[in-house]
Amino acid sequence: MSHDPLDTVIGVSDAAPRDTQTASRHVAAARKLDQAGDKTGAIAEYRRAVAADPENPETLFHLAYLLDLVGEEEEALALYERACEHPPAPINALINLAVLYEDQSDLVRAERCLRQVLDTHPNHPRARLYMKDVQASREMIVEEEQDRDAFKRKAMLDTPVTDFELSVRARTCLKKMNIRTLGDLLRITEPELMSYKNFGETSLVEIKRMLTARGLRLGQGQEDAQRAARRALIEQYKGTGQEAVLGKPVSDLQLSVRARKALSLLGIQTLGDLASHTEAELMGVKNFGATSLKEIRERLTEFGLLLRKLDT
């Protein structure tokens, strides 16, 4: 741990001292012992000085610094905090306090201390260096949390539907529909389930209740994939001057009545919405056939777009 006791101390508290003369004698004794290499004796003298004048930030800092050097980090942290209580806080106390907070993975407080220094001393070299370290650590933690969340979500989606408390009829129907995992189930919509032979309202209510208890819903997997596809399209068209194409209404395609009805049932309003759907999703709509699919593909091509592939 890098601390520099020679950093300039600013903003000594104006609070009324208890016994400055006694405190000064103990501080002088502490400095002599410290110079002689007797840190234990110096700490004892600084403790007496703080007892005589508990509001002196310079004394609090030097005691905290020596305690920090000998590994008493908790007590050092408390003393640094006391030294910073009366504004303006000592620069060196703020920086050393930030380092201790970072060691404890309290990155929010560490950054707060360093910002307090940089607000008044924007070019302070140690503060700038430590700020880079703290911000890098925060970014790393965010990335690790995102990775953990993604791993947990994948593990959840890979959970077999047989692990959930469902009736025999519901399990049998899901098995026949080749719905093996929770992820498979989330990619199915309510109309698709109800269109399956022998799948009734009771099974639907049962499955929806199970999903709701986990903050999930039918069709969510499709919606997630469609959102990702729309974001990818926006990125693809960014800076090309053709972003407006994605926002064009599907009425611009001049589709047949049957095709328009299918898009309306899916809630598709723009070309970007349409391009985020797959052929299978369109073909899942009642009375939507190969002719309508061909018509939509041809119209989309005129605008330089394609329907989403299953792996995107």
N, C-alpha and C positions, 0 to 999 in steps of 0.2 A: 504494500500500500504506500502510495506516494503522498506525503504531506510536507509542506514547507512552512516552518514556523517563522520564516523571515518575511512572509507576505505582509504587506502593510495592514495594520489594524485600523479600521476607521469607525467612527460613530460610537465612541465610548459613551456609555450610559450617563445621563445627567441625573439619575436618581440619587437621592441623598444617601451618602455612605453611612455605615454603622460605626466603623472604627477604622478609618483610613490609615492612621499611624501604626496601629498594630498590624494591619494587613500589609503595609509597606515593609515592615521589618521581616515578616515571614516571606514576602516575595523576594527580598534581597537575599535572605538565607537560602531560599529555594534555588535561586540562580547560581549561587556559589556552589551548592551541592551538585547541581546539574552540570556545571562546567567541570567539576572534579570527577564526573562520571557516576555519581551516586544518585541514580534515578529514583530509587526507593525513598531516600531521604528527601529529595526534591519534591516528590509527590506528597509526602507527609507535610512539608512546609507549605506547599500550595493549598493543601486541604485546610490548614489553619488560616491561611490568608482569605480563602473563600468563606470560611466560617465568620471571620471578622467583617468582611465586606462582600456579601453574597451577590451584589448587583454589578460588580466590576467585570465587564466582558473580556478585558485583556487577561485578567487572572483566571477567569473561567476557561478561556481558550488555552492558556499554557498548561493548566491542569489536565484539560481534556486531551491535549496533544501528547503529554507524557503518558497518560493512561492508555491512549491509543497505541503508543509505541510498545508498551509492555503487554498488549493483548487484552486489555480491559475495555473492549469495544462498546459494550452496553452502557457502562458508566460514562465513557467518553462521549457517546452519542447524546446522552441526556444533558451533559454539560455544554456541548456545542449548541444544543437546542436552547438552553438557558442563555447562552451568550448572544443568540440571535433574536431573543424576545423583544429587545428594545431597539427600535429602528433609529438610524440606519444600522443594519447588522454588520458585524465585521466580515470583510470579504473572505479572509482565510477560514473563519469558522463556517461560513456558508459552503465553501468548496470542500472542506474536509467532511462536513456533514453530508454533502451530496455523495461523496465517495463511500461513506459508511452506509448510506441508504442503498446505494447501488450494490454493495456487497450483500445486503439483506434482500436483494431483488425488489426493493421498493422503488421502482423506477419513476413513478409519478412524483414522489417527493424529491427524489434526486434531481429530476429535471426542473422542478419548481425552484429549488435552491440555486441552481446554475442560472436559470433565467433571471433570478433576482440580482445576481452579480452582473450578468450581461446587459441588463436594462440600463445600468449606470456606467458599466465599463465594457462596452461591446467588443473591444479588442483584447480583453484579458486572455493571455495565452493558455493558462491552465484551465480556466473555465470553458473556453472554446474546445479544448482537447477533450475534456471530460464530457462535455455536451454531445460531441460526436459519438463517444463510446456509449453513452446512455441511450441516445436515439437509435443507434445500431442494435443495441440489446432489445429495445422495445420492438423494433421491426422484426427481429429474430423470433421474439416470443409470439408476435402476431402470426407469423408464418407457421410456427410450430403448432399454435392453436388451430389454425386453418387446416393444417395437415391432419391433426388429430380429429377434428370435426369431420373431415372428408372420409377418414378411415372408419370412424364410428358410423357414419351414414351408409357407407358401402356395406359394412358388416350387418347393419340393420336391414338393408334392402336385400341382402343375401339370405336372410332368415327364412327357412322353409315355412310355408303356410300351415303345415301340420303341427308347428310348434305353438300355434294359437288355439284357444278354446273355441272351436267351431263345431257345429253339428255334423253328423255323418253325411247328411244330404249335401250340406254346403261344401264339405271337403271333397266329396265324390264329384260334384259338378266342377269344382275348380281343377281337380285332377284331369277330368275329361277335356277341359278347355286348355290343358297344358299350362296351367298357372301353378308354378312350383314354389315361387318365392314371393316375399312381400313386394319386391320390386316389380315382378310380373303383374301382381294385383293392382299396383298403382298405375300401371300403363293401360289398364282396362277402364272404360267408361261405364256408367250406370246403364245406359241403353244397350251396350254390348253384352253386359251380363244378363240383362232381362230378356235379350233376344235368344239366349241359349235354351234349348229344350230342357224342360223339367226344372229350370231355375226359377224359383218363385219369390214373391214379396217377402216371405219370412226369412229366407236365406239372405236376401239383399239387406234387410234391416239388421240382421245379425252381423254381417260383414262390415257395414257402415258404422255400427256401434263399436266394433273392435278397432277400426281405423281411427275413429274420432277420439277414442281413449288415448291414442298415441299421437294426436295432433296431425293426422293424415286424412286423405280423402281419395276417393276413386277418381281416376283421370289425372291425378297430380303429376305422375311421371311424364305423361304426355305434355302437360303444361310446362314443366321444367325444361323438357327438351325443346319445346317451341320457343320459350324465352331465350334459351341459349342460342338457338338458331337465329332469332331476330337480332341478338347482340352481335353475332358473327357477321350477319349481313350488313349491319350498320358499320362495323369496323371495315368490312370489305369495300364499302362504297365511300367511306370517309375520304374527303379530299379529292374525289373524282368529279365532283360537280353533279353527280347523279343520285345523291341521297334522296331527292324528292320522289324518285321512282317508288321507293318503298312506302311512301305515304299516300300514293295514289289510290283512290277507291276502286274496289273490284268491279264496280259498274263500268269502269273504263275498258274492261276486257270484252264487254258486249257479249256476255255468255247467254246460252239458252236458258229457258225458264227452269228446267230441271236442275241444271248446274248451279244456277243462282240460289235455288231453294236449299241445295245441299250446303253451300257456303254459309247461308244464313243460319242453318241449324247448328253449324260449328262456330258461329259467332265471328266469322271471318269478314273483316271490313276493308282491309287494305291489301295491297300486293305484298307487303312485308309479312302480314299475317298469313297469307296464302302460302308464300314461299317457305314458311316455317313449319308447314304441315307435310306429312308423308303421303304417298299414294295409298298406303294401307289405311290411314286415318280417313281419307276421303272415301275410299271404297267401303268403309264400315258404315256409311250413312245409307239408310234405307232408300232403295230405288235409284242409287247412284251407281251407274254402270261404266263399262269400258269406254263407251262412246263419250260420256261426259268427261271422263278422265283424259282422254285423248284431246278433247276440245280445250280443256284447261291447260294442259301441257303446251299445246301449240300457241295459245294466247300469251302465256307467261314468257315463252321463248322470244316473242316479239319485243318484250320489254327487257330482254337479257337476263331473265330469272328462270330458276328451276325449282321443282318441289324438293323438299328436304329428303336426303337419303337416311336410311335407318341408323347409320353409324355416326350421324352428326346432330 
